[in-house]
Protein backbone atom coordinates (compact mmCIF):
# COMPACT_ATOMS: atom_id res chain seq x y z
CA UNK A 1 0.00 0.00 0.00
CA UNK A 2 1.25 3.48 -0.83
CA UNK A 3 1.88 5.76 2.14
CA UNK A 4 0.44 8.64 0.11
CA UNK A 5 -2.79 6.69 -0.46
CA UNK A 6 -3.55 7.01 3.26
CA UNK A 7 -3.60 10.79 2.79
CA UNK A 8 -6.25 10.71 0.06
CA UNK A 9 -9.46 10.92 2.10
CA UNK A 10 -11.78 9.68 -0.64
CA UNK A 11 -10.07 6.26 -0.78
CA UNK A 12 -11.72 3.49 1.23
CA UNK A 13 -9.67 0.78 2.90
CA UNK A 14 -10.44 -1.49 -0.04
CA UNK A 15 -9.40 1.22 -2.51
CA UNK A 16 -6.07 1.64 -0.72
CA UNK A 17 -5.23 -1.98 -1.52
CA UNK A 18 -5.46 -1.46 -5.28
CA UNK A 19 -2.11 -2.39 -6.86
CA UNK A 20 -1.93 0.69 -9.09
CA UNK A 21 -1.58 2.92 -6.02
CA UNK A 22 2.07 1.88 -5.84
CA UNK A 23 2.66 4.47 -8.60
CA UNK A 24 1.99 7.21 -6.03
CA UNK A 25 5.29 6.55 -4.26
CA UNK A 26 7.18 9.03 -6.42
CA UNK A 27 4.84 11.92 -5.59
CA UNK A 28 5.28 14.48 -2.81
CA UNK A 29 1.93 15.84 -1.53
CA UNK A 30 1.00 19.30 -0.35
CA UNK A 31 -2.01 21.59 0.08
CA UNK A 32 -2.52 24.88 -1.72
CA UNK A 33 -5.22 27.37 -0.74
CA UNK A 34 -6.83 28.80 -3.87
CA UNK A 35 -7.49 32.53 -3.94
CA UNK A 36 -11.18 31.91 -3.15
CA UNK A 37 -10.35 29.80 -0.10
CA UNK A 38 -10.77 26.30 -1.56
CA UNK A 39 -8.00 23.89 -0.50
CA UNK A 40 -6.36 22.09 -3.41
CA UNK A 41 -4.46 18.84 -2.99
CA UNK A 42 -1.35 19.20 -5.12
CA UNK A 43 1.66 17.01 -5.76
CA UNK A 44 5.14 17.29 -7.23
CA UNK A 45 7.74 14.88 -8.51
CA UNK A 46 11.23 15.26 -9.86
CA UNK A 47 13.84 17.86 -8.97
CA UNK A 48 12.88 21.51 -8.34
CA UNK A 49 14.86 23.83 -10.57
CA UNK A 50 14.48 21.64 -13.64
CA UNK A 51 12.06 22.66 -16.42
CA UNK A 52 8.49 22.52 -15.13
CA UNK A 53 5.79 20.26 -16.55
CA UNK A 54 2.25 20.90 -15.34
CA UNK A 55 0.03 17.81 -15.52
CA UNK A 56 -3.71 18.46 -15.81
CA UNK A 57 -5.80 15.48 -14.82
CA UNK A 58 -9.28 14.53 -15.97
CA UNK A 59 -11.77 16.56 -13.96
CA UNK A 60 -13.00 14.81 -10.84
CA UNK A 61 -10.55 11.90 -11.12
CA UNK A 62 -7.91 10.74 -8.67
CA UNK A 63 -4.25 11.68 -9.05
CA UNK A 64 -3.59 7.95 -9.34
CA UNK A 65 -4.39 7.95 -13.06
CA UNK A 66 -1.54 10.37 -13.80
CA UNK A 67 0.95 8.99 -11.28
CA UNK A 68 2.79 6.67 -13.68
CA UNK A 69 3.21 9.43 -16.29
CA UNK A 70 4.37 11.82 -13.56
CA UNK A 71 7.06 9.35 -12.56
CA UNK A 72 8.20 8.90 -16.17
CA UNK A 73 8.47 12.68 -16.70
CA UNK A 74 10.11 13.27 -13.31
CA UNK A 75 13.38 11.81 -14.59
CA UNK A 76 13.96 15.01 -16.57
CA UNK A 77 11.45 17.56 -15.30
CA UNK A 78 9.98 19.13 -12.19
CA UNK A 79 6.42 17.80 -12.40
CA UNK A 80 3.42 19.50 -10.79
CA UNK A 81 -0.15 18.19 -10.65
CA UNK A 82 -3.23 18.65 -8.51
CA UNK A 83 -6.72 17.29 -7.98
CA UNK A 84 -9.59 19.37 -9.29
CA UNK A 85 -11.92 21.23 -6.98
CA UNK A 86 -15.26 19.50 -6.47
CA UNK A 87 -13.95 15.97 -6.90
CA UNK A 88 -12.36 13.50 -6.24
CA UNK A 89 -12.59 14.82 -2.67
CA UNK A 90 -16.29 15.64 -2.46
CA UNK A 91 -16.04 17.18 0.99
CA UNK A 92 -13.07 19.51 0.39
CA UNK A 93 -15.18 21.96 -1.59
CA UNK A 94 -18.54 23.50 -0.69
CA UNK A 95 -21.13 22.63 -3.39
CA UNK A 96 -21.87 26.33 -3.88
CA UNK A 97 -18.30 27.04 -5.02
CA UNK A 98 -17.44 27.92 -8.60
CA UNK A 99 -16.85 24.75 -10.64
CA UNK A 100 -16.51 26.42 -14.03
CA UNK A 101 -13.70 25.59 -16.42
CA UNK A 102 -12.42 29.14 -15.99
CA UNK A 103 -12.12 28.58 -12.24
CA UNK A 104 -10.34 25.25 -12.77
CA UNK A 105 -7.89 27.06 -15.07
CA UNK A 106 -7.22 29.68 -12.40
CA UNK A 107 -6.47 26.86 -9.97
CA UNK A 108 -4.01 25.47 -12.53
CA UNK A 109 -2.32 28.86 -12.73
CA UNK A 110 -1.96 29.00 -8.96
CA UNK A 111 -0.38 25.56 -8.89
CA UNK A 112 2.03 26.67 -11.60
CA UNK A 113 2.82 29.82 -9.61
CA UNK A 114 4.40 27.62 -6.93
CA UNK A 115 7.23 26.95 -9.42
CA UNK A 116 7.67 30.36 -10.98
CA UNK A 117 4.52 30.74 -13.07
CA UNK A 118 5.76 29.33 -16.39
CA UNK A 119 5.89 25.74 -17.60
CA UNK A 120 8.12 24.12 -20.16
CA UNK A 121 4.95 22.25 -21.08
CA UNK A 122 1.38 21.62 -20.03
CA UNK A 123 0.31 17.98 -20.33
CA UNK A 124 -3.44 17.29 -20.12
CA UNK A 125 -5.46 14.08 -19.98
CA UNK A 126 -9.08 13.42 -20.97
CA UNK A 127 -11.38 16.24 -19.74
CA UNK A 128 -8.32 17.97 -18.31
CA UNK A 129 -7.80 19.14 -21.89
CA UNK A 130 -10.66 21.59 -21.30
CA UNK A 131 -8.85 23.17 -18.35
CA UNK A 132 -5.53 23.34 -20.19
CA UNK A 133 -6.94 24.83 -23.39
CA UNK A 134 -8.99 27.41 -21.49
CA UNK A 135 -5.97 28.42 -19.42
CA UNK A 136 -3.66 28.77 -22.42
CA UNK A 137 -6.22 30.45 -24.67
CA UNK A 138 -7.01 33.09 -22.03
CA UNK A 139 -3.41 33.66 -20.95
CA UNK A 140 -3.92 32.20 -17.47
CA UNK A 141 -1.26 29.58 -18.14
CA UNK A 142 2.16 30.29 -19.65
CA UNK A 143 3.91 27.37 -21.30
CA UNK A 144 6.20 26.55 -24.20
CA UNK A 145 4.09 23.70 -25.55
CA UNK A 146 0.98 21.64 -24.99
CA UNK A 147 0.52 17.87 -25.00
CA UNK A 148 -2.94 16.32 -24.76
CA UNK A 149 -3.71 12.62 -24.29
CA UNK A 150 -7.17 11.17 -25.04
CA UNK A 151 -9.02 14.52 -25.07
CA UNK A 152 -12.64 14.59 -23.96
CA UNK A 153 -13.82 17.81 -25.61
CA UNK A 154 -17.14 18.38 -27.35
CA UNK A 155 -16.63 19.90 -30.81
CA UNK A 156 -19.31 20.55 -33.44
CA UNK A 157 -19.37 18.55 -36.63
CA UNK A 158 -17.52 15.44 -35.40
CA UNK A 159 -19.65 12.60 -36.74
CA UNK A 160 -17.69 9.63 -35.44
CA UNK A 161 -18.21 9.15 -31.71
CA UNK A 162 -18.13 6.34 -29.19
CA UNK A 163 -21.22 5.19 -27.30
CA UNK A 164 -19.96 7.15 -24.29
CA UNK A 165 -19.73 10.36 -26.30
CA UNK A 166 -23.15 9.90 -27.89
CA UNK A 167 -25.02 8.99 -24.71
CA UNK A 168 -23.17 9.90 -21.51
CA UNK A 169 -21.71 13.29 -22.40
CA UNK A 170 -25.15 14.81 -23.19
CA UNK A 171 -26.60 13.00 -20.18
CA UNK A 172 -24.16 14.73 -17.80
CA UNK A 173 -25.76 18.04 -18.73
CA UNK A 174 -29.20 16.70 -17.81
CA UNK A 175 -27.91 15.19 -14.55
CA UNK A 176 -26.37 18.55 -13.63
CA UNK A 177 -29.72 20.25 -14.22
CA UNK A 178 -31.93 17.66 -12.53
CA UNK A 179 -29.95 17.08 -9.33
CA UNK A 180 -29.14 14.13 -7.10
CA UNK A 181 -32.36 12.16 -7.61
CA UNK A 182 -31.66 11.91 -11.31
CA UNK A 183 -27.99 11.26 -10.56
CA UNK A 184 -29.07 8.20 -8.55
CA UNK A 185 -30.64 6.68 -11.65
CA UNK A 186 -27.60 7.35 -13.80
CA UNK A 187 -25.36 5.94 -11.10
CA UNK A 188 -27.19 2.62 -11.38
CA UNK A 189 -26.44 2.57 -15.11
CA UNK A 190 -22.74 2.99 -14.37
CA UNK A 191 -22.56 -0.01 -12.04
CA UNK A 192 -21.07 -2.67 -14.28
CA UNK A 193 -18.46 -5.35 -14.04
CA UNK A 194 -15.05 -5.06 -15.75
CA UNK A 195 -14.95 -6.62 -19.22
CA UNK A 196 -14.11 -10.30 -19.41
CA UNK A 197 -10.40 -10.90 -19.74
CA UNK A 198 -9.34 -7.60 -18.15
CA UNK A 199 -6.04 -7.97 -16.29
CA UNK A 200 -5.46 -6.88 -12.70
CA UNK A 201 -4.06 -3.49 -13.68
CA UNK A 202 -6.98 -2.70 -15.98
CA UNK A 203 -9.47 -3.76 -13.30
CA UNK A 204 -7.75 -1.54 -10.75
CA UNK A 205 -7.73 1.45 -13.12
CA UNK A 206 -11.42 0.95 -13.84
CA UNK A 207 -12.03 0.99 -10.07
CA UNK A 208 -10.09 4.24 -9.71
CA UNK A 209 -11.96 5.77 -12.63
CA UNK A 210 -15.27 4.83 -10.98
CA UNK A 211 -14.50 6.61 -7.69
CA UNK A 212 -16.50 9.73 -8.68
CA UNK A 213 -19.63 7.56 -8.72
CA UNK A 214 -19.38 6.34 -5.13
CA UNK A 215 -22.55 8.20 -4.11
CA UNK A 216 -25.46 10.11 -5.60
CA UNK A 217 -23.90 13.38 -4.41
CA UNK A 218 -20.54 12.65 -6.01
CA UNK A 219 -22.20 11.54 -9.25
CA UNK A 220 -24.09 14.82 -9.40
CA UNK A 221 -20.89 16.74 -8.67
CA UNK A 222 -19.16 14.90 -11.51
CA UNK A 223 -22.02 15.88 -13.81
CA UNK A 224 -21.56 19.54 -12.85
CA UNK A 225 -17.88 19.34 -13.81
CA UNK A 226 -18.66 17.74 -17.16
CA UNK A 227 -21.54 20.10 -17.93
CA UNK A 228 -19.23 23.06 -17.29
CA UNK A 229 -16.92 21.77 -20.03
CA UNK A 230 -19.79 21.61 -22.50
CA UNK A 231 -20.75 25.22 -21.78
CA UNK A 232 -17.56 26.42 -23.50
CA UNK A 233 -17.05 27.13 -27.22
CA UNK A 234 -13.98 24.99 -27.92
CA UNK A 235 -14.23 25.55 -31.66
CA UNK A 236 -13.45 29.21 -30.98
CA UNK A 237 -10.91 28.69 -28.21
CA UNK A 238 -8.67 25.98 -29.70
CA UNK A 239 -7.12 28.23 -32.41
CA UNK A 240 -6.17 30.74 -29.71
CA UNK A 241 -3.66 28.29 -28.20
CA UNK A 242 -0.55 29.61 -29.90
CA UNK A 243 2.09 27.09 -28.83
CA UNK A 244 3.33 23.89 -30.47
CA UNK A 245 0.83 21.21 -29.50
CA UNK A 246 0.41 17.48 -29.96
CA UNK A 247 -2.55 15.19 -29.35
CA UNK A 248 -1.79 11.56 -28.51
CA UNK A 249 -4.60 9.04 -28.77
CA UNK A 250 -4.87 5.28 -28.33
CA UNK A 251 -6.58 3.45 -31.16
CA UNK A 252 -8.08 1.08 -28.56
CA UNK A 253 -9.72 3.93 -26.62
CA UNK A 254 -13.38 2.92 -26.18
CA UNK A 255 -14.44 6.17 -24.48
CA UNK A 256 -13.16 8.83 -26.90
CA UNK A 257 -13.17 8.23 -30.65
CA UNK A 258 -9.96 8.62 -32.60
CA UNK A 259 -11.58 11.14 -34.94
CA UNK A 260 -12.70 13.28 -32.00
CA UNK A 261 -9.10 13.47 -30.83
CA UNK A 262 -7.93 14.28 -34.35
CA UNK A 263 -10.47 17.11 -34.52
CA UNK A 264 -8.96 18.62 -31.36
CA UNK A 265 -5.51 18.51 -32.97
CA UNK A 266 -6.86 20.11 -36.15
CA UNK A 267 -8.52 22.86 -34.13
CA UNK A 268 -5.34 23.87 -32.34
CA UNK A 269 -3.40 26.69 -33.93
CA UNK A 270 -0.14 24.71 -34.14
CA UNK A 271 -1.35 21.18 -33.53
CA UNK A 272 -0.16 17.73 -34.55
CA UNK A 273 -1.64 14.29 -34.05
CA UNK A 274 -0.20 10.88 -33.24
CA UNK A 275 -2.19 7.66 -32.86
CA UNK A 276 -0.87 4.80 -30.74
CA UNK A 277 -2.14 1.43 -32.01
CA UNK A 278 -2.06 -0.61 -28.81
CA UNK A 279 -3.08 2.00 -26.22
CA UNK A 280 -6.55 2.49 -24.72
CA UNK A 281 -8.11 5.21 -22.61
CA UNK A 282 -5.87 4.33 -19.68
CA UNK A 283 -2.76 4.42 -21.84
CA UNK A 284 -1.72 7.48 -19.86
CA UNK A 285 -1.00 5.02 -17.03
CA UNK A 286 -0.35 1.75 -18.82
CA UNK A 287 1.26 2.54 -22.16
CA UNK A 288 5.01 2.80 -22.41
CA UNK A 289 4.51 3.95 -26.00
CA UNK A 290 2.46 6.90 -24.81
CA UNK A 291 5.06 7.81 -22.17
CA UNK A 292 7.84 7.62 -24.75
CA UNK A 293 5.86 9.74 -27.23
CA UNK A 294 5.21 12.33 -24.52
CA UNK A 295 8.88 12.50 -23.56
CA UNK A 296 9.92 12.77 -27.22
CA UNK A 297 7.55 15.68 -27.85
CA UNK A 298 8.47 17.54 -24.68
CA UNK A 299 12.14 17.23 -25.51
CA UNK A 300 11.89 18.00 -29.20
CA UNK A 301 13.14 21.36 -30.56
CA UNK A 302 9.68 22.73 -31.34
CA UNK A 303 9.32 25.65 -28.99
CA UNK A 304 9.64 28.34 -31.66
CA UNK A 305 8.56 26.57 -34.84
CA UNK A 306 5.10 25.66 -36.19
CA UNK A 307 4.18 22.00 -36.09
CA UNK A 308 2.42 20.49 -39.13
CA UNK A 309 -0.55 18.23 -38.60
CA UNK A 310 0.25 14.76 -39.94
CA UNK A 311 -2.77 12.68 -40.92
CA UNK A 312 -0.69 9.55 -41.43
CA UNK A 313 -0.43 7.79 -38.07
CA UNK A 314 1.81 4.99 -39.26
CA UNK A 315 4.81 6.56 -37.55
CA UNK A 316 3.49 5.38 -34.21
CA UNK A 317 3.34 1.73 -35.19
CA UNK A 318 6.98 0.90 -34.60
CA UNK A 319 6.82 2.00 -30.97
CA UNK A 320 6.54 -0.82 -28.47
CA UNK A 321 3.52 -0.66 -26.14
CA UNK A 322 3.60 -2.44 -22.79
CA UNK A 323 2.77 -2.33 -19.13
CA UNK A 324 4.76 -0.18 -16.78
C-alpha positions as CSV (number, residue, x, y, z in Angstrom):
1,X,0.0,0.0,0.0
2,X,1.3,3.5,-0.8
3,X,1.9,5.8,2.1
4,X,0.4,8.6,0.1
5,X,-2.8,6.7,-0.5
6,X,-3.5,7.0,3.3
7,X,-3.6,10.8,2.8
8,X,-6.2,10.7,0.1
9,X,-9.5,10.9,2.1
10,X,-11.8,9.7,-0.6
11,X,-10.1,6.3,-0.8
12,X,-11.7,3.5,1.2
13,X,-9.7,0.8,2.9
14,X,-10.4,-1.5,0.0
15,X,-9.4,1.2,-2.5
16,X,-6.1,1.6,-0.7
17,X,-5.2,-2.0,-1.5
18,X,-5.5,-1.5,-5.3
19,X,-2.1,-2.4,-6.9
20,X,-1.9,0.7,-9.1
21,X,-1.6,2.9,-6.0
22,X,2.1,1.9,-5.8
23,X,2.7,4.5,-8.6
24,X,2.0,7.2,-6.0
25,X,5.3,6.5,-4.3
26,X,7.2,9.0,-6.4
27,X,4.8,11.9,-5.6
28,X,5.3,14.5,-2.8
29,X,1.9,15.8,-1.5
30,X,1.0,19.3,-0.3
31,X,-2.0,21.6,0.1
32,X,-2.5,24.9,-1.7
33,X,-5.2,27.4,-0.7
34,X,-6.8,28.8,-3.9
35,X,-7.5,32.5,-3.9
36,X,-11.2,31.9,-3.2
37,X,-10.3,29.8,-0.1
38,X,-10.8,26.3,-1.6
39,X,-8.0,23.9,-0.5
40,X,-6.4,22.1,-3.4
41,X,-4.5,18.8,-3.0
42,X,-1.4,19.2,-5.1
43,X,1.7,17.0,-5.8
44,X,5.1,17.3,-7.2
45,X,7.7,14.9,-8.5
46,X,11.2,15.3,-9.9
47,X,13.8,17.9,-9.0
48,X,12.9,21.5,-8.3
49,X,14.9,23.8,-10.6
50,X,14.5,21.6,-13.6
51,X,12.1,22.7,-16.4
52,X,8.5,22.5,-15.1
53,X,5.8,20.3,-16.6
54,X,2.2,20.9,-15.3
55,X,0.0,17.8,-15.5
56,X,-3.7,18.5,-15.8
57,X,-5.8,15.5,-14.8
58,X,-9.3,14.5,-16.0
59,X,-11.8,16.6,-14.0
60,X,-13.0,14.8,-10.8
61,X,-10.6,11.9,-11.1
62,X,-7.9,10.7,-8.7
63,X,-4.3,11.7,-9.0
64,X,-3.6,7.9,-9.3
65,X,-4.4,8.0,-13.1
66,X,-1.5,10.4,-13.8
67,X,0.9,9.0,-11.3
68,X,2.8,6.7,-13.7
69,X,3.2,9.4,-16.3
70,X,4.4,11.8,-13.6
71,X,7.1,9.3,-12.6
72,X,8.2,8.9,-16.2
73,X,8.5,12.7,-16.7
74,X,10.1,13.3,-13.3
75,X,13.4,11.8,-14.6
76,X,14.0,15.0,-16.6
77,X,11.4,17.6,-15.3
78,X,10.0,19.1,-12.2
79,X,6.4,17.8,-12.4
80,X,3.4,19.5,-10.8
81,X,-0.1,18.2,-10.7
82,X,-3.2,18.6,-8.5
83,X,-6.7,17.3,-8.0
84,X,-9.6,19.4,-9.3
85,X,-11.9,21.2,-7.0
86,X,-15.3,19.5,-6.5
87,X,-14.0,16.0,-6.9
88,X,-12.4,13.5,-6.2
89,X,-12.6,14.8,-2.7
90,X,-16.3,15.6,-2.5
91,X,-16.0,17.2,1.0
92,X,-13.1,19.5,0.4
93,X,-15.2,22.0,-1.6
94,X,-18.5,23.5,-0.7
95,X,-21.1,22.6,-3.4
96,X,-21.9,26.3,-3.9
97,X,-18.3,27.0,-5.0
98,X,-17.4,27.9,-8.6
99,X,-16.9,24.8,-10.6
100,X,-16.5,26.4,-14.0
101,X,-13.7,25.6,-16.4
102,X,-12.4,29.1,-16.0
103,X,-12.1,28.6,-12.2
104,X,-10.3,25.2,-12.8
105,X,-7.9,27.1,-15.1
106,X,-7.2,29.7,-12.4
107,X,-6.5,26.9,-10.0
108,X,-4.0,25.5,-12.5
109,X,-2.3,28.9,-12.7
110,X,-2.0,29.0,-9.0
111,X,-0.4,25.6,-8.9
112,X,2.0,26.7,-11.6
113,X,2.8,29.8,-9.6
114,X,4.4,27.6,-6.9
115,X,7.2,26.9,-9.4
116,X,7.7,30.4,-11.0
117,X,4.5,30.7,-13.1
118,X,5.8,29.3,-16.4
119,X,5.9,25.7,-17.6
120,X,8.1,24.1,-20.2
121,X,4.9,22.2,-21.1
122,X,1.4,21.6,-20.0
123,X,0.3,18.0,-20.3
124,X,-3.4,17.3,-20.1
125,X,-5.5,14.1,-20.0
126,X,-9.1,13.4,-21.0
127,X,-11.4,16.2,-19.7
128,X,-8.3,18.0,-18.3
129,X,-7.8,19.1,-21.9
130,X,-10.7,21.6,-21.3
131,X,-8.9,23.2,-18.4
132,X,-5.5,23.3,-20.2
133,X,-6.9,24.8,-23.4
134,X,-9.0,27.4,-21.5
135,X,-6.0,28.4,-19.4
136,X,-3.7,28.8,-22.4
137,X,-6.2,30.5,-24.7
138,X,-7.0,33.1,-22.0
139,X,-3.4,33.7,-20.9
140,X,-3.9,32.2,-17.5
141,X,-1.3,29.6,-18.1
142,X,2.2,30.3,-19.7
143,X,3.9,27.4,-21.3
144,X,6.2,26.5,-24.2
145,X,4.1,23.7,-25.6
146,X,1.0,21.6,-25.0
147,X,0.5,17.9,-25.0
148,X,-2.9,16.3,-24.8
149,X,-3.7,12.6,-24.3
150,X,-7.2,11.2,-25.0
151,X,-9.0,14.5,-25.1
152,X,-12.6,14.6,-24.0
153,X,-13.8,17.8,-25.6
154,X,-17.1,18.4,-27.4
155,X,-16.6,19.9,-30.8
156,X,-19.3,20.5,-33.4
157,X,-19.4,18.5,-36.6
158,X,-17.5,15.4,-35.4
159,X,-19.6,12.6,-36.7
160,X,-17.7,9.6,-35.4
161,X,-18.2,9.2,-31.7
162,X,-18.1,6.3,-29.2
163,X,-21.2,5.2,-27.3
164,X,-20.0,7.2,-24.3
165,X,-19.7,10.4,-26.3
166,X,-23.2,9.9,-27.9
167,X,-25.0,9.0,-24.7
168,X,-23.2,9.9,-21.5
169,X,-21.7,13.3,-22.4
170,X,-25.2,14.8,-23.2
171,X,-26.6,13.0,-20.2
172,X,-24.2,14.7,-17.8
173,X,-25.8,18.0,-18.7
174,X,-29.2,16.7,-17.8
175,X,-27.9,15.2,-14.5
176,X,-26.4,18.5,-13.6
177,X,-29.7,20.3,-14.2
178,X,-31.9,17.7,-12.5
179,X,-29.9,17.1,-9.3
180,X,-29.1,14.1,-7.1
181,X,-32.4,12.2,-7.6
182,X,-31.7,11.9,-11.3
183,X,-28.0,11.3,-10.6
184,X,-29.1,8.2,-8.5
185,X,-30.6,6.7,-11.7
186,X,-27.6,7.3,-13.8
187,X,-25.4,5.9,-11.1
188,X,-27.2,2.6,-11.4
189,X,-26.4,2.6,-15.1
190,X,-22.7,3.0,-14.4
191,X,-22.6,0.0,-12.0
192,X,-21.1,-2.7,-14.3
193,X,-18.5,-5.4,-14.0
194,X,-15.0,-5.1,-15.8
195,X,-15.0,-6.6,-19.2
196,X,-14.1,-10.3,-19.4
197,X,-10.4,-10.9,-19.7
198,X,-9.3,-7.6,-18.1
199,X,-6.0,-8.0,-16.3
200,X,-5.5,-6.9,-12.7
201,X,-4.1,-3.5,-13.7
202,X,-7.0,-2.7,-16.0
203,X,-9.5,-3.8,-13.3
204,X,-7.8,-1.5,-10.7
205,X,-7.7,1.5,-13.1
206,X,-11.4,1.0,-13.8
207,X,-12.0,1.0,-10.1
208,X,-10.1,4.2,-9.7
209,X,-12.0,5.8,-12.6
210,X,-15.3,4.8,-11.0
211,X,-14.5,6.6,-7.7
212,X,-16.5,9.7,-8.7
213,X,-19.6,7.6,-8.7
214,X,-19.4,6.3,-5.1
215,X,-22.6,8.2,-4.1
216,X,-25.5,10.1,-5.6
217,X,-23.9,13.4,-4.4
218,X,-20.5,12.6,-6.0
219,X,-22.2,11.5,-9.3
220,X,-24.1,14.8,-9.4
221,X,-20.9,16.7,-8.7
222,X,-19.2,14.9,-11.5
223,X,-22.0,15.9,-13.8
224,X,-21.6,19.5,-12.8
225,X,-17.9,19.3,-13.8
226,X,-18.7,17.7,-17.2
227,X,-21.5,20.1,-17.9
228,X,-19.2,23.1,-17.3
229,X,-16.9,21.8,-20.0
230,X,-19.8,21.6,-22.5
231,X,-20.8,25.2,-21.8
232,X,-17.6,26.4,-23.5
233,X,-17.1,27.1,-27.2
234,X,-14.0,25.0,-27.9
235,X,-14.2,25.5,-31.7
236,X,-13.5,29.2,-31.0
237,X,-10.9,28.7,-28.2
238,X,-8.7,26.0,-29.7
239,X,-7.1,28.2,-32.4
240,X,-6.2,30.7,-29.7
241,X,-3.7,28.3,-28.2
242,X,-0.6,29.6,-29.9
243,X,2.1,27.1,-28.8
244,X,3.3,23.9,-30.5
245,X,0.8,21.2,-29.5
246,X,0.4,17.5,-30.0
247,X,-2.5,15.2,-29.4
248,X,-1.8,11.6,-28.5
249,X,-4.6,9.0,-28.8
250,X,-4.9,5.3,-28.3
251,X,-6.6,3.5,-31.2
252,X,-8.1,1.1,-28.6
253,X,-9.7,3.9,-26.6
254,X,-13.4,2.9,-26.2
255,X,-14.4,6.2,-24.5
256,X,-13.2,8.8,-26.9
257,X,-13.2,8.2,-30.6
258,X,-10.0,8.6,-32.6
259,X,-11.6,11.1,-34.9
260,X,-12.7,13.3,-32.0
261,X,-9.1,13.5,-30.8
262,X,-7.9,14.3,-34.3
263,X,-10.5,17.1,-34.5
264,X,-9.0,18.6,-31.4
265,X,-5.5,18.5,-33.0
266,X,-6.9,20.1,-36.2
267,X,-8.5,22.9,-34.1
268,X,-5.3,23.9,-32.3
269,X,-3.4,26.7,-33.9
270,X,-0.1,24.7,-34.1
271,X,-1.3,21.2,-33.5
272,X,-0.2,17.7,-34.6
273,X,-1.6,14.3,-34.1
274,X,-0.2,10.9,-33.2
275,X,-2.2,7.7,-32.9
276,X,-0.9,4.8,-30.7
277,X,-2.1,1.4,-32.0
278,X,-2.1,-0.6,-28.8
279,X,-3.1,2.0,-26.2
280,X,-6.5,2.5,-24.7
281,X,-8.1,5.2,-22.6
282,X,-5.9,4.3,-19.7
283,X,-2.8,4.4,-21.8
284,X,-1.7,7.5,-19.9
285,X,-1.0,5.0,-17.0
286,X,-0.4,1.7,-18.8
287,X,1.3,2.5,-22.2
288,X,5.0,2.8,-22.4
289,X,4.5,3.9,-26.0
290,X,2.5,6.9,-24.8
291,X,5.1,7.8,-22.2
292,X,7.8,7.6,-24.7
293,X,5.9,9.7,-27.2
294,X,5.2,12.3,-24.5
295,X,8.9,12.5,-23.6
296,X,9.9,12.8,-27.2
297,X,7.5,15.7,-27.8
298,X,8.5,17.5,-24.7
299,X,12.1,17.2,-25.5
300,X,11.9,18.0,-29.2
301,X,13.1,21.4,-30.6
302,X,9.7,22.7,-31.3
303,X,9.3,25.7,-29.0
304,X,9.6,28.3,-31.7
305,X,8.6,26.6,-34.8
306,X,5.1,25.7,-36.2
307,X,4.2,22.0,-36.1
308,X,2.4,20.5,-39.1
309,X,-0.6,18.2,-38.6
310,X,0.2,14.8,-39.9
311,X,-2.8,12.7,-40.9
312,X,-0.7,9.6,-41.4
313,X,-0.4,7.8,-38.1
314,X,1.8,5.0,-39.3
315,X,4.8,6.6,-37.6
316,X,3.5,5.4,-34.2
317,X,3.3,1.7,-35.2
318,X,7.0,0.9,-34.6
319,X,6.8,2.0,-31.0
320,X,6.5,-0.8,-28.5
321,X,3.5,-0.7,-26.1
322,X,3.6,-2.4,-22.8
323,X,2.8,-2.3,-19.1
324,X,4.8,-0.2,-16.8
